[in-house]
Amino acid sequence: LAKTTQPISMDSYEGQEVNITCSHNNIATNDYITWYQQFPSQGPRFIIQGYKTKVTNEVASLFIPADRKSSTLSLPRVSLSDTAVYYCLVGESGGYQKVTFGTGTKLQVIP
Amino acid sequence: NAGVTQTPKFRILKIGQSMTLQCTQDMNHNYMYWYRQDPGMGLKLIYYSVGAGITDKGEVPNGYNVSRSTTEDFPLRLELAAPSQTSVYFCASSYVIQGTGELFFGEGSRLTVL
């Protein structure tokens, strides 16, 4: 199972771009990289998923270098409502039964 | 569009009591999961199911049981509740097309065992 390492916490001012990097040195060939967001007292919510290079959707971008040993979630122009815990998950196709949620990165957006 | 629905939202149990947390999804997802989340921690997988009639243990199955008689429902049974089972429980479902799919979570059930 691929182990992930992410910063425990980050602070950012409103309007700034935030980049959260996740390290996954032993990622396997078939593994995908997925990021989730969790607000207090709520279940996590899917943000973005990728396999290689760059993926972009309406809320975030995911950058994955060629060696895939790390990935970076980029949140453009954060607002106070982006204050949450962000989880980086790595796992192969076929469901989440072998995927581990770490403690995530607690992002605090400051006015 | 309800998604994943969990009941109850809150429950207080006495040590040794039993209860069932209900989970139902209306998205026709084949995979369903139960997680627990302790304060300040990530989610830990208790049990999962890849389809009706098929269940398997996750990382922390002791003290729990599940069943999956239909695609929609995946109840979690706590037998002989213990204080260590005080936690927030999340049910989730996914439909795998490519990659690991997207997990859809319920709102959670906060359980306190006294």
Chai-1 contact restraints between the chains, C-beta under 6 A:
chainA,res_idxA,chainB,res_idxB,connection_type,confidence,min_distance_angstrom,max_distance_angstrom,comment,restraint_id
A,Y32,B,G99,contact,1.0,0.0,6.0,A-B,restraint_1
A,Y32,B,T100,contact,1.0,0.0,6.0,A-B,restraint_2
A,G43,B,F90,contact,1.0,0.0,6.0,A-B,restraint_3
A,G43,B,F105,contact,1.0,0.0,6.0,A-B,restraint_4
A,G43,B,G106,contact,1.0,0.0,6.0,A-B,restraint_5
A,G43,B,G108,contact,1.0,0.0,6.0,A-B,restraint_6
A,P44,B,F105,contact,1.0,0.0,6.0,A-B,restraint_7
A,F46,B,E102,contact,1.0,0.0,6.0,A-B,restraint_8
A,Q49,B,G99,contact,1.0,0.0,6.0,A-B,restraint_9
A,G91,B,T100,contact,1.0,0.0,6.0,A-B,restraint_10
A,S93,B,G99,contact,1.0,0.0,6.0,A-B,restraint_11
A,G94,B,V96,contact,1.0,0.0,6.0,A-B,restraint_12
A,G95,B,Y31,contact,1.0,0.0,6.0,A-B,restraint_13
A,G95,B,V96,contact,1.0,0.0,6.0,A-B,restraint_14
A,Y96,B,T100,contact,1.0,0.0,6.0,A-B,restraint_15
A,Y96,B,L103,contact,1.0,0.0,6.0,A-B,restraint_16
A,Q97,B,Y48,contact,1.0,0.0,6.0,A-B,restraint_17
A,F101,B,G42,contact,1.0,0.0,6.0,A-B,restraint_18
A,F101,B,L43,contact,1.0,0.0,6.0,A-B,restraint_19
A,G102,B,G42,contact,1.0,0.0,6.0,A-B,restraint_20
A,T103,B,G42,contact,1.0,0.0,6.0,A-B,restraint_21
A,G104,B,G42,contact,1.0,0.0,6.0,A-B,restraint_22
